[in-house]
Amino acid sequence: MDDRTPEVRIGDRERREVDTRLQRAYADGVLTMVEYEERSAKCWAARTRGDLYPLLHDLPDPHPETAVEAAPSPRPAVPAAMARLRSPDARKRVIGGIAVAVLAGAGLFAGSRALTSDDVVSVFGSQVVTVAPGDDRVEVGVVFGNVRVVVPPDARVQPSGTLVFGRTECGAACDGSGQRDVVVDASGAFGSVNILRQGEQPRADDRDGDGDDDD
């Protein structure tokens, strides 16, 4: 590497060459894992030759022609795939993939809970469940559908459960004005639950009672 032109910009080829030397220094015990991680991150963020010089200035010069065959080092080698992840674009792609997997897993988990609900399950459709005057809890599940839960006029609803990529709509029934607590445990994914008191009508623009504007 020519150190007489530190302002010249570099590309991935130069970054790979420097990271290879850093990996060799780590494998030889010259650098610790922490030191390697720090220098490698700076290497892949470098923009000019001058950014790379401080990463190598205190490392011994490589002399492969005079190297003596030695027993395998117990220090773990740094995989090439790990080195490629130093690139900011690669890290963004990995983080994005992890986020999608987490969200998909959450949807599957919530959907499995919905299918085990005791009172009503709505899958790709609409359902209505009426809470009896003596009941203080109802369990509903929804997957790609909607459920309307009708509670007694004196109910003070406490919504619970988890809807992934969905929502629970609750107006007057959840305003705290009732006299008797009723728990509506709604679980599922990709759906909606609309909680109404007896006699309460859905909005004029929500004829199916799923909380959405039907227009």
C-alpha positions as CSV (number, residue, x, y, z in Angstrom):
1,M,0.0,0.0,0.0
2,D,1.4,3.4,-1.1
3,D,1.4,5.7,2.0
4,R,2.5,8.7,0.0
5,T,-1.1,9.4,-1.2
6,P,-3.3,9.2,1.9
7,E,-6.1,11.2,0.4
8,V,-6.8,8.7,-2.4
9,R,-10.1,7.0,-2.0
10,I,-10.2,3.2,-1.7
11,G,-12.7,0.5,-2.5
12,D,-13.7,-3.0,-1.2
13,R,-10.5,-4.6,-2.7
14,E,-8.3,-2.5,-0.4
15,R,-10.6,-3.1,2.5
16,R,-10.5,-6.8,2.0
17,E,-6.7,-6.8,1.8
18,V,-6.4,-4.9,5.1
19,D,-9.0,-7.1,6.8
20,T,-7.1,-10.2,5.7
21,R,-4.0,-8.9,7.4
22,L,-6.0,-8.1,10.5
23,Q,-7.4,-11.6,10.5
24,R,-3.9,-13.0,10.2
25,A,-2.7,-10.8,13.1
26,Y,-5.6,-12.1,15.2
27,A,-4.9,-15.7,14.3
28,D,-1.2,-15.3,15.2
29,G,-2.2,-13.8,18.6
30,V,-0.9,-10.3,17.7
31,L,-4.4,-8.8,18.1
32,T,-7.1,-9.8,20.6
33,M,-10.6,-10.4,19.5
34,V,-11.7,-7.0,20.8
35,E,-8.9,-5.3,19.0
36,Y,-9.6,-7.2,15.8
37,E,-13.4,-6.3,16.0
38,E,-12.6,-2.6,16.5
39,R,-10.0,-2.4,13.7
40,S,-12.1,-4.5,11.3
41,A,-15.1,-2.2,11.8
42,K,-12.9,0.8,11.1
43,C,-11.5,-0.9,8.0
44,W,-14.9,-1.4,6.4
45,A,-15.9,2.1,7.2
46,A,-12.7,3.6,5.7
47,R,-12.9,5.9,2.7
48,T,-9.3,6.8,2.0
49,R,-5.8,5.2,2.2
50,G,-5.1,7.5,5.2
51,D,-8.0,5.8,7.1
52,L,-6.3,2.4,6.7
53,Y,-2.8,3.3,7.8
54,P,-3.5,3.5,11.6
55,L,-5.0,0.0,11.5
56,L,-1.7,-1.6,10.3
57,H,1.1,0.7,11.5
58,D,1.9,-1.4,14.6
59,L,1.5,-4.8,13.1
60,P,4.6,-6.9,12.0
61,D,5.2,-7.1,8.3
62,P,3.9,-10.4,6.8
63,H,6.7,-12.7,5.5
64,P,5.0,-15.7,4.1
65,E,8.2,-16.9,2.4
66,T,9.9,-17.3,5.8
67,A,7.0,-18.6,7.7
68,V,7.7,-21.8,9.7
69,E,5.1,-24.6,9.6
70,A,3.5,-24.7,13.0
71,A,0.8,-26.7,14.8
72,P,-2.8,-25.4,14.1
73,S,-3.7,-22.5,16.4
74,P,-6.5,-23.0,18.9
75,R,-7.7,-19.5,18.2
76,P,-10.8,-19.6,16.0
77,A,-10.4,-18.3,12.5
78,V,-12.7,-15.4,11.5
79,P,-15.0,-16.6,8.7
80,A,-15.0,-14.7,5.5
81,A,-18.8,-14.3,5.8
82,M,-18.2,-12.4,9.1
83,A,-15.8,-10.1,7.3
84,R,-18.3,-9.4,4.6
85,L,-20.9,-8.4,7.2
86,R,-18.6,-5.4,8.1
87,S,-20.2,-3.7,5.1
88,P,-23.0,-1.3,6.1
89,D,-25.2,-2.5,3.3
90,A,-24.7,-6.1,4.3
91,R,-25.6,-5.3,7.9
92,K,-28.8,-3.5,6.8
93,R,-29.9,-6.6,4.7
94,V,-29.2,-8.9,7.6
95,I,-31.1,-6.8,10.1
96,G,-34.0,-6.4,7.7
97,G,-34.2,-10.2,7.3
98,I,-34.1,-10.7,11.0
99,A,-36.9,-8.2,11.5
100,V,-39.1,-9.9,8.9
101,A,-38.5,-13.3,10.5
102,V,-39.4,-12.0,13.9
103,L,-42.6,-10.4,12.8
104,A,-43.6,-13.5,10.8
105,G,-42.9,-15.7,13.9
106,A,-45.0,-13.3,16.1
107,G,-47.9,-13.6,13.6
108,L,-47.7,-17.5,13.6
109,F,-47.5,-17.5,17.4
110,A,-50.5,-15.3,17.8
111,G,-52.4,-17.2,15.2
112,S,-51.8,-20.5,17.0
113,R,-53.1,-18.9,20.3
114,A,-56.2,-17.7,18.4
115,L,-57.1,-21.2,17.3
116,T,-57.2,-22.4,20.9
117,S,-59.6,-19.7,22.1
118,D,-62.5,-21.1,24.1
119,D,-65.5,-19.0,23.0
120,V,-65.2,-18.1,19.4
121,V,-62.7,-18.3,16.6
122,S,-62.9,-16.4,13.3
123,V,-60.8,-17.5,10.4
124,F,-61.2,-15.8,7.1
125,G,-64.7,-14.5,8.1
126,S,-66.9,-12.6,10.5
127,Q,-68.3,-13.8,13.8
128,V,-70.5,-12.4,16.6
129,V,-70.3,-13.5,20.2
130,T,-72.7,-12.3,22.9
131,V,-71.4,-12.2,26.5
132,A,-74.0,-13.6,28.9
133,P,-75.0,-11.4,31.9
134,G,-73.3,-13.6,34.4
135,D,-70.0,-14.1,32.5
136,D,-67.0,-12.0,33.4
137,R,-64.6,-13.3,30.8
138,V,-64.7,-14.2,27.1
139,E,-61.9,-15.5,24.9
140,V,-62.0,-14.9,21.2
141,G,-59.5,-15.7,18.4
142,V,-59.2,-14.2,15.0
143,V,-57.0,-15.0,12.0
144,F,-57.6,-13.0,8.8
145,G,-61.1,-12.2,10.0
146,N,-63.1,-10.1,12.4
147,V,-65.2,-10.7,15.5
148,R,-67.9,-8.5,17.1
149,V,-68.2,-9.0,20.9
150,V,-71.4,-7.8,22.4
151,V,-71.3,-7.2,26.2
152,P,-74.1,-6.4,28.7
153,P,-75.0,-2.8,29.2
154,D,-73.4,-2.7,32.7
155,A,-70.1,-4.2,31.5
156,R,-66.8,-2.3,32.1
157,V,-64.6,-4.0,29.6
158,Q,-60.9,-4.7,30.2
159,P,-59.3,-5.8,26.9
160,S,-56.4,-8.2,27.0
161,G,-54.5,-10.6,24.7
162,T,-52.4,-9.9,21.6
163,L,-53.4,-9.1,18.1
164,V,-50.4,-9.1,15.7
165,F,-51.0,-6.9,12.6
166,G,-54.6,-6.2,13.9
167,R,-56.4,-4.2,16.4
168,T,-59.2,-4.1,19.1
169,E,-61.9,-1.5,18.8
170,C,-63.7,-0.6,22.0
171,G,-65.7,2.6,22.5
172,A,-68.2,3.1,25.3
173,A,-67.7,-0.3,26.7
174,C,-64.1,0.6,27.6
175,D,-64.8,4.1,28.9
176,G,-64.8,3.0,32.6
177,S,-68.5,3.8,33.1
178,G,-69.8,0.3,33.7
179,Q,-70.5,-1.4,37.0
180,R,-69.1,-4.9,36.4
181,D,-65.7,-5.9,35.0
182,V,-65.7,-8.1,32.0
183,V,-62.4,-9.3,30.4
184,V,-62.3,-9.7,26.7
185,D,-59.2,-11.8,25.8
186,A,-58.6,-11.3,22.1
187,S,-55.7,-13.1,20.4
188,G,-54.8,-13.6,16.8
189,A,-53.2,-12.1,13.7
190,F,-54.3,-10.1,10.7
191,G,-57.7,-9.3,12.0
192,S,-59.9,-7.1,14.2
193,V,-62.1,-7.3,17.2
194,N,-64.9,-4.8,17.8
195,I,-66.4,-4.6,21.4
196,L,-69.9,-3.1,21.7
197,R,-72.4,-2.8,24.5
198,Q,-75.9,-4.3,24.0
199,G,-77.9,-1.6,22.1
200,E,-74.8,0.2,20.9
201,Q,-74.7,0.3,17.1
202,P,-71.6,0.2,14.9
203,R,-70.7,3.4,13.1
204,A,-72.6,4.1,10.0
205,D,-69.5,3.5,7.9
206,D,-68.8,0.2,9.6
207,R,-71.8,-1.9,8.8
208,D,-70.0,-5.3,9.5
209,G,-68.8,-4.1,12.9
210,D,-65.2,-4.9,12.3
211,G,-64.0,-1.4,13.1
212,D,-63.0,-0.6,9.5
213,D,-64.5,1.9,7.1
214,D,-66.5,-0.2,4.7
215,D,-66.2,2.3,1.9
